[in-house]
Amino acid sequence: MKKAIIIILCLFILVGCGKKTTEEDLINIVDENFELEKVNEDKDWVYLTEYKTLKLVEKDYELDLLTINVNSEDVENVNLELKRFVINSYNEYEIYDNLLVQGNVITYKYYVTDNYISVIQNYYMTVDTMVGDKKENLYVIDLSTGKTISNEELLSKFNLTIDDIYNTIEKEESEDKNYELSSIKENGYKLYVNDDNKLCVIFDVITDNETIKKDLVIQN
């Protein structure tokens, strides 16, 4: 309701000034008036809730739901996506005597800074004791707007370019750096902000036998 009132007032101002109002104008208006606040004041900015507890090989496996505790429409949609992935994965589980026989094993990493919240929902498929390639769903929230932020926008915010990512790979002490460069150019990458407020890149190096996950701090 508060957001709607702000938009209406700003529309009157824009019309009064004789300016044609565009959708981009409205987005910018909402961004400028965004107030960072929690949905649940009793919780941290990011928190986990137990969904199910199972056995995985010979240890306990806790399947959790992760919630980003920021009051914004984009964050609400991200929370729904995170929750839907967990529930859909659980519904496809093959379970015998509370032992996960086949399905996605899901874990999380998350980082909270003054400017961003980054959430990485890691998962891999397990079949009996076999482990599949590691994958992730990754989201970065800009706390100045409450919106998800793209790779391109993050690079711009940190005054970096795609060449800085390539240079970071070239500085690695690795015999496969040329293959890593070709792999990231072909398969893409994902960015997040760590606890030290450093921009990091995740990408896959795909070989004939396996997919290797690379996670690097970008150096300019």
HELIX and SHEET records of a PDB file:
HELIX    1   1 LYS A    2  GLY A   16  1                                  15    
HELIX    2   2 GLU A   23  GLU A   32  1                                  10    
HELIX    3   3 GLU A   73  ASN A   91  1                                  19    
HELIX    4   4 ASN A  151  LYS A  157  1                                   7    
HELIX    5   5 ILE A  162  GLU A  170  1                                   9    
HELIX    6   6 LYS A  177  ASN A  187  1                                  11    
SHEET    1   A 2 VAL A  46  LEU A  56  0                                        
SHEET    2   A 2 LYS A  59  ILE A  68 -1                                        
SHEET    1   B 4 GLU A  94  TYR A  96  0                                        
SHEET    2   B 4 LEU A  99  VAL A 112 -1                                        
SHEET    3   B 4 TYR A 116  VAL A 127 -1                                        
SHEET    4   B 4 MET A 130  VAL A 131 -1                                        
SHEET    1   C 5 GLU A  94  TYR A  96  0                                        
SHEET    2   C 5 LEU A  99  VAL A 112 -1                                        
SHEET    3   C 5 TYR A 116  VAL A 127 -1                                        
SHEET    4   C 5 LYS A 135  ASP A 142 -1                                        
SHEET    5   C 5 LYS A 147  THR A 148 -1                                        
SHEET    1   D 3 LYS A 190  VAL A 193  0                                        
SHEET    2   D 3 LEU A 199  ILE A 206 -1                                        
SHEET    3   D 3 THR A 211  VAL A 217 -1                                        
END                                                                             
